[in-house]
Structures are given as C-alpha cells and as structure tokens.
Amino acid sequence: MRTPKIAVGLASLALVLAACSSESDADSDASAETATASAEETTTEEAASVDVIKIGSIHPLTGGLAADGLQMDAGAQLAAADINAAGGISCLDGAQIEILSADSTGTPEVGQSEAERLIQEGVIALVGPYQSAVASNIATVAERNGIPFVIDVAVADEILTQGYTNTFRIQPNASAMGSQGAKFLKELTDAEGIEVSKIAMLHEQSAFGTSVYEAFKTAAEANGWTVDPVISYDAFGVTDLTTDMTKVKDAAPDVIVVTGYYGDGVLATEAISAVDPGAKLIYSIAQGAFDNPSFPADVAGAGEGFFNVNYHLDVTNPVTVDLANRFAESYGEEMKTSATHSYEAVRVIANALETSCSEDPAALRDAIADTNLDSILATVGPIQFDETGENINGSPIVMQVQDDAIVQVLPENVAENAPRFN
C-alpha cells in the first residue's frame, strides 16, 4: 500500500560500468552483480525514508453541499500537512500521509463508486462523507474490502447497526443528538421558567433529519411535551418555507425546532421572520445553519437569539483555536466544525498507524478500535469507540447566536457566555 519514490544513483552506476570495461568477461559479470546489488540496496533505503501512505477523503465537493464538503476536504488535507510537518508516521520510518480527494456530489451511488475507485488506487483508509445516505453506501464498500472507514460527519443510527467491523464514527449519532437536544431544552426552559407544552418541528426528510426527529420526539414526550405539527421537506428541492411556517403559527407552539442543512435553515429563518409565529424559543438540533459562522450575516441578523444543539469545535481549547486560526489563514474562511471533524478523522487514522506500526488494513482497523485520543472538539472525553464503532464520548453542546456571533452557552464547562432570552 506504500508508494515509494525511487531514485537510482545513475552517476555512481556509470563509474562502476566504466571501470568494468577493462576487465575480463568474468570480472565484468561480477562487477555488474555488485553494482546491481548496490543499486537495489540504495533503492530500498531511499524508499523506506520517503514512503507515502494514502488515505481517501470523500465529501460533496460540488452541488448544494459543496461549501461544507470543500472545507471538510481542506480539513483532512491540513491534518495530513500537520502530521507530515511533525515528521510523519515515526514508527513507519517517517512515512508521509497523502490525502486522495473524491467528490461524492452528495449522491450515495457516486460516493460508493468513488470509495471503490480510491481503494483500487491504494488507500488504506477512508474518511467522510457529510451525509448519512452516502455514509451508508461507503460503509458497505469498506466492509466488503476490509478497509477502515472513519465517519467525520453523518448522523443516522442505522449506519452502525449493521454489525459492521470496519466503520467508526466520531460525531454523536442521531439518538444522542435528539435525546440530548430534549435534555438541553428542558434545562434551558426550566432555568428560565419558560413553560413548554407544545413543540413544532420542521426537519429535512432524509435518514438524517428523520432519525433526529424520531429520537427527539421520544425524549420530548417523556418530558410531557407534545410534538405537533411535524413538517418534513426535501432540503435540496425546497425553495420557500413560508406556507409551512404559517401552519406552525396556526398551531401556536411554545417552541419551534428545526433540523436540516444550511440552505433550508436559511429558508426557515426567512419564513420565521416573515410570518412571526410567536414561539417562545427558536431551537434547533443538528441544524447546519444556526451554528455556521456565516449564518448571522447571511440572514442579516434575523437569527439573533436562535439556539442550536450540535457538535462543535471547542473554542475554549487553545489547541483548537490555533487550528482554526491557521485554517482561516490558509483557506480564507472561518473553520466550520465539520472541517474540524475531518481533521480529527485523519488524526485518528494517523494515531492508529503509530500504535499498530502497520499499514495492513486489518491491523489498522484493530488499532482504530482501541483509540484513546484527546479531542479538539467540545466533548465529554477523549475519542473512544465502542464495539459498534460509535464514539462513546461524542456529545453535542448548545450554541446561540449572540450579537451576530456563534457562542457556546451549555454545558457550563465549555460555555463562553450565559444563554440569553428575550
């Protein structure tokens, strides 16, 4: 799986051949054998010092999710650059990491075929892909080929309920997002004395949005809350949510919860601004817009006060802040949490390469399963995987738009500011 860059010492070989020209045929044969052995030894030594280990990065680099996918691929590339600058994989003679990028286009079938292509090109592991449906297809390829697959972002529970042994996930799954979302909502409303009885939920209709909704609904009903109305939509086909928000307003919910991607999150915000549904809180779970650094400006301040429960890079960690600053300087945009997850996924693989001292996918898989790696994300502990491949310490936090900035507000150990209420 390693790709050596071989440079043969041609000048030295030419001198050997010149000396041999005046000797007997027997002496020439012996000298040629010596020269060949010397060249092969030099080649082996040089190959050992400049090996490259290939990791595949599959993300939506074109299409509606390209803004996120391009950042995620850049996050993976930055991780490789940092690892290489620090000396590469030391127990493999300083082997360098090379990221082979692939465009899923946001399509499960394309993501699957790209995973197969990358494996043919010699990658020893895969990271990606941002969407649950794409992740499901890549996981089948990884399992069939015995190649480790570290999911940076993809939330649906069922990806890791198939009995797979080669797929691992860094972020919290849908059940964790939904149940923690309900837990945090109760903490916020109880602390502020806000009475909640009815919640409206809008969510995108794929496995991602549906699984988060189902987990949240179960936890919400355990709190005595009614989740009604529930409105689902095609995140990549919807162009306006005003009519849907009017239905929400007619139901008079205490809280509105939104789950989806960036574009539909902006549409939901515009609809809330236009309709003014009168909810006590605008709250979201795994919403790709409400904690995005570009969101406050893109909606011209209309999202002020909105809450979002999501995974997040830890802005209270100096190491994370340094990474985010370097990313912004080189990439030209503020680093999104999804890009940080991609950086982490490559770190997990590199750490496993160091502990296994092997590029064999099976040995690498076992080392990933035993990962215990400090995280630069806002979590409750290091990255550690259970027998299904879930990160047992993966946890969302609560953020809020405050003064046109995304601020961490809960739990207290990662909070920058206290939550605000109108």
TORNU-294746 format. One record per atom (N, C-alpha, C): x, y, z. Coordinates in steps of 0.1 Angstrom, whole numbers, plus 5000, padded with zeros to 4 digits. Layout:
<recs>
XYZ
...
</recs>
This chain:
<recs>
500849885000
500050005000
500950135000
502250115003
503050235003
503650264989
503750384986
504250424972
505550484973
506650404970
508050464972
508350554960
509150664963
509650744952
511150704951
511450634941
512750564940
513650654931
514850684936
515850754928
517150674928
517550614916
518650534915
519950624912
521050584919
522250664917
522950634904
522450704893
522950684880
524450714878
524850824884
526250864883
527250764888
526850704900
527750604906
527750474898
526550444893
526550324884
527350344872
527350464866
528150484854
529650464856
530150514868
531550494872
531950344873
531050274879
531250124881
531450064867
530450094858
530550034844
531750074837
532250194838
533450244831
534650164836
534750144849
535850064855
535849914850
534649864848
534449724844
534949704829
534949804821
535249794807
536549734804
537549754813
538949704810
539149564816
538249504823
538449374830
537949264820
538149144825
537749024818
536249014818
535648924810
534248904810
533748854824
534548774830
534148714843
534148834853
535248914853
535249024862
534149124860
533749144847
532749234843
531349184849
531149054848
529948994853
529849014868
530948994875
531049004890
530749154894
531349244886
531149384889
529749434887
529149374876
527749414873
526849364884
527149244889
526249194900
526449284913
527649324915
527949414927
527249544925
527249604913
526649724910
525149714912
524549604907
523049584908
522649574923
523449494930
523149484945
523249614952
524249694948
524449824954
523249924951
522849914938
521750004934
520449964941
520249834943
519049784949
519049824964
520149814970
520249854984
519950004986
520550084977
520250224978
518750254976
518150184966
516750204963
515950164976
516250054982
515450014994
515650115005
516850165007
517050265018
516250395015
516350445003
515650564999
514150545000
513650434996
512250404996
511750415010
512450355020
512050355034
511950495040
512650585035
512650725041
511650815034
511050775023
510150865016
508850805012
508450705019
507150635017
505950725019
504950695011
503650775012
502550685016
501750715025
500550635029
499350715025
498450645017
497350715011
496050695019
495350805021
494050805028
493050875019
491850815017
490850865009
489950965016
489651075010
488751175016
487551195006
486351155010
485251165002
484251255008
483951365000
483051465005
482351534993
481251604995
480551674984
481251794980
482151784970
482951894965
482251984955
481151934949
480252014940
478851994945
477952074940
476552064944
476152154955
474952124961
474452214971
475152214984
475952104987
476752105000
478252124998
478552184986
480052194984
480752294993
479952394998
480652485008
481152415020
480352315025
480852235036
481852125031
481552055020
482451955016
483851995013
483952115007
485352165003
486052205016
485352255026
486052285039
486552155045
485652055045
486051925051
487251855045
487251865031
488451815025
489651895028
489552025029
490652105033
491052075048
490152045056
490452005070
491351875070
490951775062
491651655061
493051685055
493151765045
494451805039
495351875050
494751955058
495552025068
496051935079
495251835082
495751735092
496951655086
496851615074
498051545068
499251635067
499051765064
500151855064
500851875077
500051885088
500551895101
501251775106
500751655103
501351525106
502751515099
502751545086
503951535078
505051635083
504551755087
505551855091
506151815105
505451735112
505951685125
506751565124
507051525111
507951405109
507251285104
505951295101
505251185095
504951075105
504750955101
504450835110
505850785114
506250815126
507650785131
507950635131
506950545135
507250405136
507250345122
506950415111
506950365098
508050445090
509150475097
510250545091
509950685085
509050755092
508650895088
507750895076
507050785073
506150785062
505150905062
504950965050
504151085049
502751045045
501751125050
500351105047
499951175034
499351115025
498851175013
497251155012
496551265011
495151265010
494651264996
493951154992
493351144978
491951194979
491551304973
490251364974
489351304964
488051294968
487051244959
485751324961
484951344950
483751414951
482551324951
481851324962
480651234962
479451294955
479551424952
478451504946
477251514954
477351454967
476151444975
475251334972
475751234963
474951124958
475450994964
474650914970
475050784976
475850694966
475250684954
475850594944
477250644939
477350774938
478650834934
479650814946
479250844958
480150824969
480650674970
479750584967
480150444967
481150414956
480950454944
481850434933
483150494936
483150614942
484450684945
485250604955
484550554965
485150474975
485850354969
485150284960
485750174953
486950214945
486850324938
488050374930
489250404939
489050474950
490150504959
490750384964
490050284967
490650154972
491450094962
491050094949
491850044938
493150124937
493050254940
494250334939
495150324951
494850234961
495750204971
495550274985
494450334987
494250395000
494050285011
494550315023
494450215034
493350245043
492650365041
491550405050
490750515043
489550535047
488650635041
488150725052
487950855049
487250945058
486151015050
485051065057
483951135050
482651095057
481551125051
481351205039
480451325040
479851345052
478851455055
477451415055
477051325046
475651285045
475451135049
474351115057
474150975062
473950875050
473150915040
472850825029
474150785022
475050885020
476350855014
477150765023
477150795036
477950715045
477550575045
476250545044
475750405044
476350325033
476350395021
476950325009
478450295010
479150395015
480550385017
480950275027
480150265038
480350165048
480250025042
479350005033
479249875027
480549835019
481049935012
482249915004
483449895014
483549965025
484649945034
484549815040
483349765044
483249635050
483649525040
483149535028
483449435018
484949425014
485649535015
487049535012
487949535024
487449535036
488249525048
489049655050
488549765046
489249895047
488649975058
489350035068
488850115078
488150245072
487050285078
486250405073
485950475086
486550605087
486250685099
485250795094
484050795099
483050895096
483351015103
483551125096
483651255103
482351315106
481451325096
480051375098
479051285091
478151235098
476951155092
476251095105
475051135107
474351115120
473550995121
472950935111
471950835112
472450715120
471650665130
472050555138
472250425130
471450405120
471450275113
472750245105
473550355103
474850325096
475650225104
475650235117
476450145126
475650035133
474450005128
473649895134
473649775125
474549765115
474549655106
475549545110
476249565121
477249465125
478549485118
478749605112
480049625106
481149635116
482349595111
483549605120
484649705115
484449765104
485449855098
485049995098
483850035103
483350175103
483250225117
483750355118
483850425131
483250565129
482650615139
482050755138
482550845149
483050965146
483551055156
482351135162
481451185154
480351265159
479351185167
478551255176
477451185182
476351145171
475751035174
474750985164
473351055166
472351015158
471051085158
470451065172
470450945178
469850925191
470451025201
471751035201
472451125211
472051265208
471951305195
471651445192
470151475196
469251385193
467851405196
467551405211
468151305218
467851295232
468551405240
469851435236
470551545243
469851685240
469351695228
468651815224
467451835233
466651735236
465551745245
466051775259
467051715263
467651735277
468051885279
468851935269
469252075270
468152165269
467052135261
465952225260
465252235274
465152125281
464452125294
465352205304
466652185303
467552265312
467352415310
467352455297
467252595294
465852655298
464752585295
463452635298
463152635313
463652535320
463452525334
464152635341
465452655337
466252765344
465652905342
464952925330
464453055328
462953065332
462352955336
460952955340
460052955328
460452905317
459552905304
458752775304
457452795304
456552675303
456452625289
456652495287
456552435274
455552315275
454652315265
453652205264
453652155250
453852245240
453752205226
454952255218
455452165210
456652195202
456352165187
456652255178
456552225164
457952195159
458052095149
459352055144
459352055129
460252115123
460552115109
461852035107
461851935098
463051865095
463151825081
464451815076
464651765063
464351615063
463951565051
463251435051
464151305049
465451325048
466251205046
466451135059
467351035059
467650955071
468151045082
468951145078
469551235088
468451305096
467551385089
466551455096
465551375103
465151265097
464151175102
464551115115
465851065115
466350995127
466551095139
466951215136
467051315147
465651345152
464651365143
463351395148
462751275157
462951155152
462351045160
462951035174
464251055175
464951055188
464451165197
464351285191
463851405198
462451385203
461551335194
460151315198
460051215210
460751115210
460651015221
461051085234
462151155234
462651225246
461751335250
461151405240
460251525243
458951465250
458451365245
457251305250
457451255265
458651205267
458951165281
458951285291
459251405285
459151525293
457751585294
456751515288
455351565288
455051665277
455951675267
455751775257
455051705245
454151775238
453551725225
454351785214
454751695204
455451745192
454451745181
453951865178
452951885167
452752035164
452752065151
452851985140
454351945137
454451835128
455751795124
455751805108
456651885103
456751915089
458051875083
458051785073
459251735067
459351795053
460551805047
460651865034
461951815028
462051835015
463251795007
464251915008
465351895015
466252005018
466852065005
466951984994
467552024982
466552064971
465252044974
464252084965
463452204970
463352224983
462552334988
463152474985
462252564981
462652694978
462052804987
461052764995
460352855004
459652775015
459752825027
459052755039
458052845045
457652945038
456653045044
455352975047
454852905037
453552835039
453652735051
454652665052
454852575063
454952645076
455552765076
455752835089
454352895093
453552925083
452152975086
451352865093
451552745089
450852625095
451352615110
452652635112
453252635125
452652745134
452552865128
451952975136
450552945140
449752885131
448352845134
448252745146
449252665148
449252565159
449752625172
450252745172
450752815184
451652735193
452752685188
453652615197
454452705206
454952645217
455852725226
457252735220
457652625213
459052615208
458952565194
459852625185
459952565172
461352505171
461452385166
462652305165
462952285150
464152305145
464452285131
465652195130
465652105121
466752015118
466952015103
468252035098
468452035084
469852085081
469952125068
471252175063
471252325062
472252375056
472452525056
471352595048
471152555036
470252635027
468852635033
468352515038
466952515043
466852585057
468052585064
468052665076
467852815074
468452865063
468353005060
466853025055
466252935048
464852945044
463952955056
464252865066
463352865078
463552995085
464653045086
464853175092
464153285085
464153285072
463453395065
461953375067
461453255067
460053225070
459653275084
460453245094
460153295107
460153445108
461053505101
461053655101
459853705094
459353645083
458253695076
456953665083
456753555089
455453515095
455353555109
456453555117
456453585131
455553495138
455953365140
455053265146
454753275160
455553365167
455253395181
455753285191
456653195187
457153095196
458053165207
458153095219
458953155229
460453135226
460753025219
462152995216
462252935202
463252975194
463652915182
464852835185
464752705183
465652605188
465952505177
467152455176
467352355165
468252245170
468252135163
469152025167
469751975154
471051975154
471851935142
471452015130
471352145132
470952235121
472252295115
472452275102
473652315096
473852465094
472852545097
472952685095
473152765108
472352725119
472252815130
473552825138
474552735136
475852755143
476952775133
476652805120
477652835110
478152975111
479452995110
479953135112
479353235102
478953185090
478353275080
476953315082
476253235091
474853245092
474353385097
474853445108
474353575112
474353685101
475353685093
475453795083
474553755071
474453625068
473653585056
472153605058
471753605071
470353635073
470153775079
471153855077
471053995081
470554015095
471053935105
470653955119
469353885123
468653825113
467353765116
467453645125
468653585127
468753475135
469253505149
469253625153
469753665167
468853595177
469553525187
468953455198
468653315195
468753265182
468453125179
469453035186
468952915191
469752815197
470052705187
471152635189
471352515181
472152415189
471652295190
472352175196
473052105185
474352105187
475152035176
476552005181
477351925174
478751905177
479452035174
480552065180
481252195178
482652185181
483552255174
484952265178
484952345191
485952315199
485952375213
486752505213
486052615213
486752745212
487352785226
487052695236
487752725249
489052645250
489452575240
490652495239
491652565231
492852615236
493852685229
494352615216
494452485217
494952405206
493952415194
492652405197
491652415187
491652555181
491752655190
491752795185
492952815175
494152765178
495252775170
494952705156
494352585157
494052515144
493052605136
492052655142
491052735135
491652855129
492552925136
493253045131
494153005119
494852895119
495752855108
494852815096
493752755099
492852715088
492352835081
491852935089
491353055083
492353135075
493553135080
494653205073
494953135059
494953005059
495352935046
494152915037
492952905043
491752875034
491052995031
491053095039
490353225036
488953225041
488553125049
487253125056
487353075070
486453115079
486453065092
486152915092
486852845100
486752695100
485452655106
484752575099
483452515103
483852385112
482852355120
483052235129
483252115120
482452105109
482551985101
484051965096
484652075093
486052065088
486952015100
486652055112
487452005124
487251855125
486051805123
485751665124
486651595113
486751645101
487651585091
489051575095
489551685101
490851695107
491051585117
490051575126
490151465137
490151325131
489351305120
489351175114
490651125109
491451215103
492751185098
493751165110
493551245121
494351225133
494151085139
492851045139
492550905144
493350805136
493350815123
494050715115
495550725117
496050845117
497550855120
497950805133
497150825143
497350775157
497350625157
496450565149
496450415148
497550365140
498050435130
499250395123
500450385132
500550485141
501650495151
501550375161
500350345165
500250235176
500350095170
499950085157
500049955151
501349925144
502050035140
503250035132
503049945119
501849955114
501549875102
500549945093
500749925080
499749975070
498749865066
498849755072
497949645069
496549695074
495549695065
494249745069
493649675081
493849545082
493249475094
493949515107
495249535107
495949575119
495549725122
495449805111
495049945113
493649945119
492749865114
491349865120
491349835135
492149735139
492249695153
492749815161
493749885156
494249995163
493250105165
492550135154
491450235155
490450205165
490050075166
489050025176
489550055190
490850055192
491450075205
491850225208
491350315199
491750455200
491350515214
492350595219
492050675231
492850805229
492150895222
492851015217
492151145222
492951235228
492351365232
491851435220
490651495222
489951555211
490051715211
489951775200
489951915199
488551965197
487551875199
486151905198
485651935212
484451995213
483752015226
483051885229
483751795237
483151665241
483351645256
482851535260
482951495274
484151415277
484951385268
486151295270
486851275257
487951185257
488751155245
487951075235
488451065223
487750975213
488050835216
486950755219
487050615222
485850555215
486050435209
484950375202
484450245209
483150225209
482550105214
482549995204
482049885207
482049765198
481349785185
480449885184
479749915172
480450025163
481450085169
482150195162
481750335166
480850345175
480450485180
481450535189
481650665189
482550745198
481750755211
482150685221
481350685234
481350825241
482250915237
482351045243
481851155234
481351115222
480851215213
479551275219
479551415219
478451485226
478251615219
476951655217
476651785213
476751885224
476752015220
476652125230
475552215225
475252325233
474352425229
475052555225
474652605214
475252735209
474052825207
474352955207
473353055204
473953175196
473153235188
473553355180
473453475190
474553535193
474553645202
475353755196
474753875194
475453985188
476153945175
475353875166
475853835153
477053745154
477253665164
478353565165
477753435171
478453325168
478053195173
478753175187
478053155197
478653145211
478253015218
479152955224
478852835232
478252875245
477052815249
476352855261
476052745271
476152615266
475852505275
476452375269
477052285278
477152295293
478152395298
478252415311
479052525316
480552505314
480952375313
482452355312
482952405298
482152425288
482552475275
481852605272
481152665281
480352785278
481252915278
481052995268
481653125267
480853235274
479553225271
478553325277
477353245282
476653315291
475353255295
474253265284
473353175283
472253195273
471453315275
470953375265
470153495265
468653465261
467753535267
466353515264
465653655262
464753665253
464153785250
463153815262
</recs>
